[in-house]
Amino acid sequence: MLPLRTLIDRVTDSQQLSHREIPLVAASALVALTLVAVISNRTLLAVDWPFIVASMGASAVLLFAVPSSPMNRPWALVMGHLSSAVVGVTCAQHIDPLVLAAPIAGATAILVMLYLRCLHPPGGATAMLIVLGDDHVHAAGYQFILTPIALNVLILLSAALVIRAITGALRQSERGEVTIARINKLEQRRTLAPHLTEADIVAARAQLDTYIDVKDEQLLQLLRIATHNTHQRRLGDLRCQALMLPVPLCAEFATPLAEVWGWFQQHHLTAVPVLDRARHVIGIITLHDFIHHAAEFSQLTLEERIAALIKTTPELTSDKPEVAGQIMTTPVVTAQQDACVAELLPLLDNRHIHHIPIVDANDKLSGLLSRNEIVVLLERDEAPV
């Protein structure tokens, strides 16, 4: 069994409204419910049944405290209450005793809302409130659906839409206008996709100072999928063969480190594939590999560490790497020439890969695809043809 503290944390985890947001939510609900009560009361002075149903309070909780929930959409709000009201009146008139009518009304209301795709939890309360109502409610019959329920719902919905527009505009003016154009401009400054974490999402939610009705891990997944879809749209059917770069130099397992480092320096390389005699890729050496293996010389500067790493040992045995095969990254991820570039992006991001060797149908090296080339392509104003 979970500890009480854990249970409380899980329950309250979804209630991430800030201290500034909570009073605004309560005030919004107060205004909306007051409008429902005042207008309905004046409209229904001549009737003997209640002018407002208690389930409107539950709807107000959802509308203002959890505004992004799909259960708050107009169709769900209106049809959730009205369909449940029909169920409640029908059960009240045809099922006896109340001990059976009430649960049947609640369960049937759920069934109807699910089939109509208008699930709204307060609708279940509406159905049961009608069954448990007094003689005036039962005498009203199906008229009770129109007044007060339909009247209450329409006033509440109208008030919520207006209040949301006003409070939303106030929040947006405080944070500054965020437009698609501005977002796209910011997107161009990024590399393929941000390495977001749940901690980043939590921090961003706190800075936004509002409530988003979605779990952090779900929002993180949503952002990653949206970024991937954007890349697919911009890159289209572009194949690796069209974007790969020719490989000027390749190493073998026994190529001395000093020789490979000289290639990096002379040709401004950032990666060199390591091949066997049949030109099959067996590994790749990047700047990171040199820096990583030079880290053992901790008392030296970076330049001195690299020099110590690539220095050839005259003895037959050595305690440090001497050839390319000893520092290369292996196994290495490769891609076929006809692979779509967009399909490789999640792999490059998830595994933090900056270079990927491109091979032909015989798995022989034919080129090298650089992450930077993809970034430059994505930053262009127009997507590639």
Contacts in CASP RR format, 6 or more apart in sequence:
PFRMAT RR
TARGET T0000
AUTHOR 0000-0000-0000
METHOD contacts of the structure
MODEL  1
MLPLRTLIDRVTDSQQLSHREIPLVAASALVALTLVAVISNRTLLAVDWP
FIVASMGASAVLLFAVPSSPMNRPWALVMGHLSSAVVGVTCAQHIDPLVL
AAPIAGATAILVMLYLRCLHPPGGATAMLIVLGDDHVHAAGYQFILTPIA
LNVLILLSAALVIRAITGALRQSERGEVTIARINKLEQRRTLAPHLTEAD
IVAARAQLDTYIDVKDEQLLQLLRIATHNTHQRRLGDLRCQALMLPVPLC
AEFATPLAEVWGWFQQHHLTAVPVLDRARHVIGIITLHDFIHHAAEFSQL
TLEERIAALIKTTPELTSDKPEVAGQIMTTPVVTAQQDACVAELLPLLDN
RHIHHIPIVDANDKLSGLLSRNEIVVLLERDEAPV
2 10 0 8 1.000
14 213 0 8 1.000
16 205 0 8 1.000
16 211 0 8 1.000
16 212 0 8 1.000
17 25 0 8 1.000
17 65 0 8 1.000
17 210 0 8 1.000
17 211 0 8 1.000
18 206 0 8 1.000
18 209 0 8 1.000
18 210 0 8 1.000
20 209 0 8 1.000
21 209 0 8 1.000
21 210 0 8 1.000
21 211 0 8 1.000
24 167 0 8 1.000
25 64 0 8 1.000
25 65 0 8 1.000
28 64 0 8 1.000
28 160 0 8 1.000
28 163 0 8 1.000
28 167 0 8 1.000
29 57 0 8 1.000
29 60 0 8 1.000
29 61 0 8 1.000
29 63 0 8 1.000
29 64 0 8 1.000
29 65 0 8 1.000
31 159 0 8 1.000
31 163 0 8 1.000
32 60 0 8 1.000
32 63 0 8 1.000
32 64 0 8 1.000
32 156 0 8 1.000
32 159 0 8 1.000
32 160 0 8 1.000
32 163 0 8 1.000
33 56 0 8 1.000
33 57 0 8 1.000
33 60 0 8 1.000
33 156 0 8 1.000
35 155 0 8 1.000
35 156 0 8 1.000
35 159 0 8 1.000
36 52 0 8 1.000
36 56 0 8 1.000
36 152 0 8 1.000
36 155 0 8 1.000
36 156 0 8 1.000
36 159 0 8 1.000
37 51 0 8 1.000
37 52 0 8 1.000
39 151 0 8 1.000
39 155 0 8 1.000
40 51 0 8 1.000
40 52 0 8 1.000
40 148 0 8 1.000
40 151 0 8 1.000
40 152 0 8 1.000
40 155 0 8 1.000
41 51 0 8 1.000
41 52 0 8 1.000
43 51 0 8 1.000
43 147 0 8 1.000
43 151 0 8 1.000
44 51 0 8 1.000
44 147 0 8 1.000
44 148 0 8 1.000
44 151 0 8 1.000
47 140 0 8 1.000
47 147 0 8 1.000
48 136 0 8 1.000
48 139 0 8 1.000
48 140 0 8 1.000
49 134 0 8 1.000
49 136 0 8 1.000
49 137 0 8 1.000
49 139 0 8 1.000
49 140 0 8 1.000
49 144 0 8 1.000
49 148 0 8 1.000
50 137 0 8 1.000
50 148 0 8 1.000
51 148 0 8 1.000
52 148 0 8 1.000
52 152 0 8 1.000
53 126 0 8 1.000
53 129 0 8 1.000
53 148 0 8 1.000
53 149 0 8 1.000
53 152 0 8 1.000
54 125 0 8 1.000
54 129 0 8 1.000
55 81 0 8 1.000
55 122 0 8 1.000
55 123 0 8 1.000
55 124 0 8 1.000
55 125 0 8 1.000
55 126 0 8 1.000
55 129 0 8 1.000
56 122 0 8 1.000
56 152 0 8 1.000
56 153 0 8 1.000
56 156 0 8 1.000
57 122 0 8 1.000
58 121 0 8 1.000
58 122 0 8 1.000
58 125 0 8 1.000
59 77 0 8 1.000
59 81 0 8 1.000
59 120 0 8 1.000
59 122 0 8 1.000
59 153 0 8 1.000
59 156 0 8 1.000
60 156 0 8 1.000
62 69 0 8 1.000
62 71 0 8 1.000
62 72 0 8 1.000
62 120 0 8 1.000
62 121 0 8 1.000
62 122 0 8 1.000
63 72 0 8 1.000
63 77 0 8 1.000
63 156 0 8 1.000
63 160 0 8 1.000
64 160 0 8 1.000
64 163 0 8 1.000
65 211 0 8 1.000
66 72 0 8 1.000
66 211 0 8 1.000
66 213 0 8 1.000
67 164 0 8 1.000
67 211 0 8 1.000
67 213 0 8 1.000
68 211 0 8 1.000
68 212 0 8 1.000
68 213 0 8 1.000
68 214 0 8 1.000
69 213 0 8 1.000
70 76 0 8 1.000
71 119 0 8 1.000
71 120 0 8 1.000
71 121 0 8 1.000
72 120 0 8 1.000
74 157 0 8 1.000
75 117 0 8 1.000
75 118 0 8 1.000
76 113 0 8 1.000
76 117 0 8 1.000
76 118 0 8 1.000
76 119 0 8 1.000
76 120 0 8 1.000
77 120 0 8 1.000
77 153 0 8 1.000
77 156 0 8 1.000
77 157 0 8 1.000
78 118 0 8 1.000
78 153 0 8 1.000
78 154 0 8 1.000
78 157 0 8 1.000
79 113 0 8 1.000
79 116 0 8 1.000
79 118 0 8 1.000
79 120 0 8 1.000
80 109 0 8 1.000
80 113 0 8 1.000
80 116 0 8 1.000
80 118 0 8 1.000
80 119 0 8 1.000
80 120 0 8 1.000
80 123 0 8 1.000
80 126 0 8 1.000
81 120 0 8 1.000
81 122 0 8 1.000
81 123 0 8 1.000
81 126 0 8 1.000
81 149 0 8 1.000
81 150 0 8 1.000
81 152 0 8 1.000
81 153 0 8 1.000
82 145 0 8 1.000
82 149 0 8 1.000
82 150 0 8 1.000
82 153 0 8 1.000
83 109 0 8 1.000
83 112 0 8 1.000
83 113 0 8 1.000
83 116 0 8 1.000
83 118 0 8 1.000
84 106 0 8 1.000
84 109 0 8 1.000
84 112 0 8 1.000
84 113 0 8 1.000
84 123 0 8 1.000
84 124 0 8 1.000
84 126 0 8 1.000
84 127 0 8 1.000
85 126 0 8 1.000
85 127 0 8 1.000
85 130 0 8 1.000
85 144 0 8 1.000
85 145 0 8 1.000
85 149 0 8 1.000
85 150 0 8 1.000
86 112 0 8 1.000
86 142 0 8 1.000
86 145 0 8 1.000
87 105 0 8 1.000
87 106 0 8 1.000
87 108 0 8 1.000
87 109 0 8 1.000
87 112 0 8 1.000
87 127 0 8 1.000
88 105 0 8 1.000
88 106 0 8 1.000
88 108 0 8 1.000
88 109 0 8 1.000
88 126 0 8 1.000
88 127 0 8 1.000
88 128 0 8 1.000
88 130 0 8 1.000
88 131 0 8 1.000
89 130 0 8 1.000
89 141 0 8 1.000
89 142 0 8 1.000
89 144 0 8 1.000
89 145 0 8 1.000
91 101 0 8 1.000
91 102 0 8 1.000
91 104 0 8 1.000
91 105 0 8 1.000
91 108 0 8 1.000
91 127 0 8 1.000
91 130 0 8 1.000
91 131 0 8 1.000
92 101 0 8 1.000
92 105 0 8 1.000
92 130 0 8 1.000
92 131 0 8 1.000
92 133 0 8 1.000
92 137 0 8 1.000
92 138 0 8 1.000
92 141 0 8 1.000
93 138 0 8 1.000
93 141 0 8 1.000
95 101 0 8 1.000
95 104 0 8 1.000
95 105 0 8 1.000
98 131 0 8 1.000
98 132 0 8 1.000
101 131 0 8 1.000
102 128 0 8 1.000
102 131 0 8 1.000
102 132 0 8 1.000
105 124 0 8 1.000
105 127 0 8 1.000
105 128 0 8 1.000
105 130 0 8 1.000
105 131 0 8 1.000
106 124 0 8 1.000
106 127 0 8 1.000
106 128 0 8 1.000
108 127 0 8 1.000
109 123 0 8 1.000
109 124 0 8 1.000
109 126 0 8 1.000
109 127 0 8 1.000
109 128 0 8 1.000
110 119 0 8 1.000
110 124 0 8 1.000
113 119 0 8 1.000
113 120 0 8 1.000
113 123 0 8 1.000
113 124 0 8 1.000
126 149 0 8 1.000
130 137 0 8 1.000
130 144 0 8 1.000
137 144 0 8 1.000
171 209 0 8 1.000
171 210 0 8 1.000
172 178 0 8 1.000
175 208 0 8 1.000
187 230 0 8 1.000
188 378 0 8 1.000
188 379 0 8 1.000
191 371 0 8 1.000
191 375 0 8 1.000
192 227 0 8 1.000
192 231 0 8 1.000
192 345 0 8 1.000
192 348 0 8 1.000
192 349 0 8 1.000
192 371 0 8 1.000
192 374 0 8 1.000
192 375 0 8 1.000
192 378 0 8 1.000
193 224 0 8 1.000
193 227 0 8 1.000
193 228 0 8 1.000
193 231 0 8 1.000
193 345 0 8 1.000
193 349 0 8 1.000
194 200 0 8 1.000
194 223 0 8 1.000
194 227 0 8 1.000
195 349 0 8 1.000
195 352 0 8 1.000
196 220 0 8 1.000
196 223 0 8 1.000
196 224 0 8 1.000
197 220 0 8 1.000
198 216 0 8 1.000
198 217 0 8 1.000
198 220 0 8 1.000
201 216 0 8 1.000
201 219 0 8 1.000
201 220 0 8 1.000
202 216 0 8 1.000
205 212 0 8 1.000
205 216 0 8 1.000
212 219 0 8 1.000
214 222 0 8 1.000
224 346 0 8 1.000
228 342 0 8 1.000
228 345 0 8 1.000
228 346 0 8 1.000
231 342 0 8 1.000
231 345 0 8 1.000
231 378 0 8 1.000
232 342 0 8 1.000
232 343 0 8 1.000
233 383 0 8 1.000
234 378 0 8 1.000
234 383 0 8 1.000
234 384 0 8 1.000
235 340 0 8 1.000
235 341 0 8 1.000
235 342 0 8 1.000
235 374 0 8 1.000
235 377 0 8 1.000
235 378 0 8 1.000
235 383 0 8 1.000
235 384 0 8 1.000
236 340 0 8 1.000
236 342 0 8 1.000
236 383 0 8 1.000
236 384 0 8 1.000
237 340 0 8 1.000
238 340 0 8 1.000
238 341 0 8 1.000
238 342 0 8 1.000
238 377 0 8 1.000
238 384 0 8 1.000
239 337 0 8 1.000
239 338 0 8 1.000
239 339 0 8 1.000
239 340 0 8 1.000
239 341 0 8 1.000
240 335 0 8 1.000
240 336 0 8 1.000
240 337 0 8 1.000
240 338 0 8 1.000
240 339 0 8 1.000
240 340 0 8 1.000
240 341 0 8 1.000
240 344 0 8 1.000
240 358 0 8 1.000
240 369 0 8 1.000
241 337 0 8 1.000
241 338 0 8 1.000
241 358 0 8 1.000
241 366 0 8 1.000
243 341 0 8 1.000
243 369 0 8 1.000
243 373 0 8 1.000
243 374 0 8 1.000
243 377 0 8 1.000
244 337 0 8 1.000
244 358 0 8 1.000
244 366 0 8 1.000
244 367 0 8 1.000
244 368 0 8 1.000
244 369 0 8 1.000
245 367 0 8 1.000
245 368 0 8 1.000
245 369 0 8 1.000
245 370 0 8 1.000
245 373 0 8 1.000
246 367 0 8 1.000
246 368 0 8 1.000
247 272 0 8 1.000
247 273 0 8 1.000
247 357 0 8 1.000
247 365 0 8 1.000
247 367 0 8 1.000
247 368 0 8 1.000
248 263 0 8 1.000
248 267 0 8 1.000
248 269 0 8 1.000
249 263 0 8 1.000
249 267 0 8 1.000
249 269 0 8 1.000
249 272 0 8 1.000
250 272 0 8 1.000
250 273 0 8 1.000
250 274 0 8 1.000
250 275 0 8 1.000
250 279 0 8 1.000
250 365 0 8 1.000
251 259 0 8 1.000
251 260 0 8 1.000
251 272 0 8 1.000
251 273 0 8 1.000
251 274 0 8 1.000
251 275 0 8 1.000
251 285 0 8 1.000
251 324 0 8 1.000
251 325 0 8 1.000
251 328 0 8 1.000
252 274 0 8 1.000
252 275 0 8 1.000
252 276 0 8 1.000
252 277 0 8 1.000
252 324 0 8 1.000
253 274 0 8 1.000
253 276 0 8 1.000
253 282 0 8 1.000
253 323 0 8 1.000
253 324 0 8 1.000
253 325 0 8 1.000
253 328 0 8 1.000
254 323 0 8 1.000
254 324 0 8 1.000
254 325 0 8 1.000
255 274 0 8 1.000
255 323 0 8 1.000
255 324 0 8 1.000
255 325 0 8 1.000
256 310 0 8 1.000
256 312 0 8 1.000
256 322 0 8 1.000
256 323 0 8 1.000
256 324 0 8 1.000
257 290 0 8 1.000
257 309 0 8 1.000
257 310 0 8 1.000
257 321 0 8 1.000
257 322 0 8 1.000
257 323 0 8 1.000
257 324 0 8 1.000
257 326 0 8 1.000
257 327 0 8 1.000
258 310 0 8 1.000
258 311 0 8 1.000
258 312 0 8 1.000
260 272 0 8 1.000
260 285 0 8 1.000
260 324 0 8 1.000
261 290 0 8 1.000
261 306 0 8 1.000
261 310 0 8 1.000
263 269 0 8 1.000
263 272 0 8 1.000
264 270 0 8 1.000
264 272 0 8 1.000
264 287 0 8 1.000
264 290 0 8 1.000
270 286 0 8 1.000
270 287 0 8 1.000
270 354 0 8 1.000
270 355 0 8 1.000
270 370 0 8 1.000
271 284 0 8 1.000
271 285 0 8 1.000
271 286 0 8 1.000
271 287 0 8 1.000
271 354 0 8 1.000
271 355 0 8 1.000
271 368 0 8 1.000
271 370 0 8 1.000
272 284 0 8 1.000
272 285 0 8 1.000
272 324 0 8 1.000
273 281 0 8 1.000
273 283 0 8 1.000
273 284 0 8 1.000
273 332 0 8 1.000
273 357 0 8 1.000
273 365 0 8 1.000
273 368 0 8 1.000
274 281 0 8 1.000
274 282 0 8 1.000
274 283 0 8 1.000
274 284 0 8 1.000
274 285 0 8 1.000
274 324 0 8 1.000
274 325 0 8 1.000
274 328 0 8 1.000
274 330 0 8 1.000
275 281 0 8 1.000
275 282 0 8 1.000
275 365 0 8 1.000
276 282 0 8 1.000
278 364 0 8 1.000
279 364 0 8 1.000
279 365 0 8 1.000
280 359 0 8 1.000
280 363 0 8 1.000
280 364 0 8 1.000
280 365 0 8 1.000
281 332 0 8 1.000
281 334 0 8 1.000
281 357 0 8 1.000
281 359 0 8 1.000
281 363 0 8 1.000
281 365 0 8 1.000
282 328 0 8 1.000
282 330 0 8 1.000
282 332 0 8 1.000
283 325 0 8 1.000
283 328 0 8 1.000
283 329 0 8 1.000
283 330 0 8 1.000
283 331 0 8 1.000
283 332 0 8 1.000
284 328 0 8 1.000
284 329 0 8 1.000
284 330 0 8 1.000
284 332 0 8 1.000
284 355 0 8 1.000
284 357 0 8 1.000
285 324 0 8 1.000
285 325 0 8 1.000
285 327 0 8 1.000
285 328 0 8 1.000
285 329 0 8 1.000
286 329 0 8 1.000
286 354 0 8 1.000
286 355 0 8 1.000
289 327 0 8 1.000
289 328 0 8 1.000
289 329 0 8 1.000
290 306 0 8 1.000
290 309 0 8 1.000
290 310 0 8 1.000
290 327 0 8 1.000
291 302 0 8 1.000
291 305 0 8 1.000
291 306 0 8 1.000
292 327 0 8 1.000
293 309 0 8 1.000
293 320 0 8 1.000
293 321 0 8 1.000
293 327 0 8 1.000
294 302 0 8 1.000
294 305 0 8 1.000
294 306 0 8 1.000
294 308 0 8 1.000
294 309 0 8 1.000
295 305 0 8 1.000
296 320 0 8 1.000
297 304 0 8 1.000
297 305 0 8 1.000
297 308 0 8 1.000
297 309 0 8 1.000
300 308 0 8 1.000
308 320 0 8 1.000
309 320 0 8 1.000
309 321 0 8 1.000
312 322 0 8 1.000
313 320 0 8 1.000
313 322 0 8 1.000
321 327 0 8 1.000
332 357 0 8 1.000
333 347 0 8 1.000
333 351 0 8 1.000
333 353 0 8 1.000
333 356 0 8 1.000
334 356 0 8 1.000
334 357 0 8 1.000
334 358 0 8 1.000
334 359 0 8 1.000
334 363 0 8 1.000
335 344 0 8 1.000
335 356 0 8 1.000
335 357 0 8 1.000
335 358 0 8 1.000
335 359 0 8 1.000
335 369 0 8 1.000
336 358 0 8 1.000
336 359 0 8 1.000
336 360 0 8 1.000
336 361 0 8 1.000
337 358 0 8 1.000
337 359 0 8 1.000
337 360 0 8 1.000
337 361 0 8 1.000
337 366 0 8 1.000
341 369 0 8 1.000
341 374 0 8 1.000
344 356 0 8 1.000
344 369 0 8 1.000
345 374 0 8 1.000
347 353 0 8 1.000
347 356 0 8 1.000
348 354 0 8 1.000
348 356 0 8 1.000
348 371 0 8 1.000
348 374 0 8 1.000
353 371 0 8 1.000
354 370 0 8 1.000
354 371 0 8 1.000
354 372 0 8 1.000
355 368 0 8 1.000
355 369 0 8 1.000
355 370 0 8 1.000
355 371 0 8 1.000
356 368 0 8 1.000
356 369 0 8 1.000
357 365 0 8 1.000
357 367 0 8 1.000
357 368 0 8 1.000
357 369 0 8 1.000
358 365 0 8 1.000
358 366 0 8 1.000
358 367 0 8 1.000
358 368 0 8 1.000
358 369 0 8 1.000
359 365 0 8 1.000
359 366 0 8 1.000
360 366 0 8 1.000
377 384 0 8 1.000
END
